[in-house]
Amino acid sequence: MAQKIVFIFLLVLIIVKLSSVASEKSEANALLKWKASLDNQSQVVLSSWKNGTSPCTTWTGIQCDTSNSVTAINLENNLLKGTLHALHFSSLPNLLTFDIYNNSFHGIIPPQIGNMSKISRLNFSSNPFYGSIPQEMWTLTSLRSLDLSYCSYLTGPISASIANLTNLTYLDLGGFNLNCSIPPGIGKLNNLVLLDFQYSNLFGSIPREIGMLSKLEHLDLTENTLTGNIPSTIANLSRLNILLLPNNTLSGPIPPPLWNMSNLIWLWLYSNHLSGTIPTSVGNLVNLESLRVDDNQLYGSIPSTIGNMTKLTEISLCFNSFSKSIPASIGSLINLETLCLQTNSLSGSIPDTIGNLKRLSDLELSTNMLSGNIPQAINNLTNMYNFVVAKNNLNGHLPPQICLGGSLEYLNAQSNHFTGSVPSSLKNCSSIVMITLQDNHLEGDISQDFGVYPNLSYIDVSNNQFYGQISPNWGKCDSLQNFIIAKNNISGGIPPQIAEATNLGKLHLFSNQLTGNIPKELGKLKNLVELKIANNHLSGKIPSEIGLLQALTRLHLGGNDLIGSIPRQVVQLPNLLELNLSNNKLDGSIPSDFKTLQPLYSLDLSGNLLNGAIPRVLGEVKHLQCLNLSHNNLSGNIPSSFDGMSALNSINISYNQLDGPLPDNKAFLHASIESLKNNKGLCGNVTGLVPCPSSSPSRKSHKVVLLVLLLIFGVLALALSVISISVYILCIKARKKEDPAKEMQPEELFSIWSRDGKMTFKTIMEATNNFDDKYLIEIGGQGSVYRAELPGMVVAVKKL
Amino acid sequence: MASFTPFSLLFLLLLQYPFLSLSSNSEGNALHALRSRLSDPNNVLQSWDPTLVNPCTWFHVTCNSNNQVIRLDLGNSNISGILGPELGQLHHLQYLELYRNELSGKIPEELGKLKNLISMDLYGNKLEGRIPKSFGKLKSLKFLLNDNKLSGTIPRELTHLKNLKVFDVSNNDLCGTIPVDGNFGSFPQKSFENNRLNGPELKGLVPYDFGC
């Protein structure tokens, strides 16, 4: 008996072993069959998948259990390319993990995935699968982790049956077009720890049921079009660490219970339409490391309890309507690296306690109503990278040691009431990228206070009281794109070395005391878009090399002592929008190198010694809106080409020697006498101007000649038509016997109509025999249609 | 639960949220999106820094006193690529100057949203497809110049543009007839030459898409 039992036992063992071998073989076959369907590159990657070997020992990415059945396929980041169509899922009944993250698997996700009855972790993320998520996905109730994120061509919707997947702890469906709302059934997934629907084109509101996910630690709904209020049930998620709702259209107040979620580490609500205030209970969030509520409609004061959130590294309240002062308790946030309060209605002074924030690197306070001095303690902050205090009412001095740590890149203090000099640490601040100090009361010698900056791209110190000369060292600033020192007391010449800064796009030095010539070397600045050096004491001629500045759009040289003529190369600049050479001592005539399609919209040559006539081609510049040629010595008539200048809306030609009639152009006819006066003999229909005579003596003889010519031409034309008509009649009579249906090109018909209307009318009368009923085709509501055989084609003629 | 420590989460998030995020200026973001579709060998868009508060300091962009973009001057810049729908977000744009480049693809319909547009110069590119009907909504338009590979008919909606002074579609592949209503009666012949157009519209007799 015992022997029989042992025998049966051994038999069973053998059968089990055989069947496991058999199933191991069928699993291998299924995988090999799938491998064969992939591309050539994939064959190389999966070269270890060989017939005859065991998947469990040597095959890349394959794991088995103790009975040698495949439980895991891990093929992430492998450049595999193909589909899942040839994978026989039923042959892998014990598959628990299927991870093909970041490959090039395409085609649809086959419904056969429903056969993976034990599947626990499914990661298809970052593959170009397309089509919608198959229904079978929502039957995989054993799933604990599902990641389909960034399968960019995949589409939703999320079925309500998602509620079946109650074992899910990790769900990521972000980065493709779900285009649906969040189903309330999501609340049934009470094991969820991470839920990610970022960039999914979700609409509708966040369902209240989200509060049922009691184990949730990470919720990301970034960048969708979610609307409505943030449900207060979110506060029930007591384990929540990460709450990300930015870039939606959520509205209403932030629900007060949210401020009790003391496990929150990251709270991002920025770029929504949230309104209301931040209550003092915000201080409860003692574990918070990043708070971002920027770009909403929040208002009220910043509670001083924010000082309790000592783990904060980043706090951003910018682009709201917060008011009153910055609380001094901000100094308690010793881990703070980023503080953004810009564009609010904050007032009062910057608290001294800010000096305690040793790690502070990004300070943005601009566009508020802050007053008082910048605290001295800021000089001790060595990590400063981004220092932005622009557009406030601040006064006193700029912190001298602002670049002490050598990491300052952005210094923006424009539009305040700062006095004193440029920070001394700026001289050797090689990290600096942008310096904007314009519209203050700063002073100093610019040749001493600045150094050489390899990374500086933008400097604007306009509208201050700087003096001294422009150092040639600025040419060594290889990254310099904007060099703006307008409205100061700078003297000396424009150093030619500045042209070595070949990335210069905007060079603004206007309203200073500069002397000397415009260096011809400026022609080397291939990227120069704006050259504004008006209102200085520059002398000499305008170098023709300016014509090399192909990218130039705005050239302002007005208010200097420039002599010589206007180089034609300047007029020829193909991208010029504004040309202002006013109030110099330029002579010669206006070049005639203008082109019809050039984009020039503003031309001011007033206040010079220009002579000669206004070039006819100037009237053909289609885009010209503003034209000022006043206070010159221009003579002759205004060219008739000005009639058609439809964009022109402002002109001034006063104080010249012009005569003749005003052009038939609304800008001239609506101009006041101030813009036309003091010329030689201008006439026209404008108050204050002499009306033009109906015929002037010099024209009478012209008129007689014209009349005679017209008479002769008229007689000739009449004779020609008589001859032609007879020829036509003869032709028609002949052609009636030939094939009349020769197709004439539509363009030819068009040209007859436009050129020789009288001829065709007579021909039609002939062809229809004065609209005889014999040729009537149809009678319509507005007239009758007749058939007319013209030479070369048959037409329908409608007689109204 | 395994593997969801704050550190791994932070790592995941840092991958997606770089240090200096894009500014919340929608016009700057629109121009940044425009740039992403373009190829710019001459680096004319080098100054287009999307982290700045607005695009008003960018070269080739002109703003009004409210820091809203009114001009985009990118003519003769050797740029290629396609124009995207984002241009329609520049609500205050008056001058769209993209002439003489290598732009291809279709003219986005969204340009019809630019209520303040005065001048649209797209000539000298390789744009194809139809002239969008939405251009009929550009009530302020004065200049519309094209010299591309445009096809289809001239939309009749354009005859409602009371301010249109210059309309040049010469050198394209347009078909059908030339509208005669509104300002179209005063455009010279040469505005339409070198197309496959069939002369002026003869209402009731020759359909508008004759020859298309």
Interface residues (C-beta under 8 A of the other chain):
Chain A: T169 V193 L194 Q198 K215 E217 H218 N241 I242 I265 W266 S271 D294 D295 F319 S457 Y458 Q481 N482 N503 G505 K506 N527 V529 Q550 A551 T553 P574 N575 L577 L597 P599 K622 H623 S646 A647 P746 E747 L749 F750 W753 S754 G780 A796 K798
Chain B: M1 F4 P6 L9 L13 Q16 S24 N43 V44 Q46 S47 T57 F59 H60 R71 D73 G75 N76 E97 Y99 S119 D121 Y123 K142 F143 L145 K165 V166 Q189 N198 G199 P200 G204 L205 F210 G211
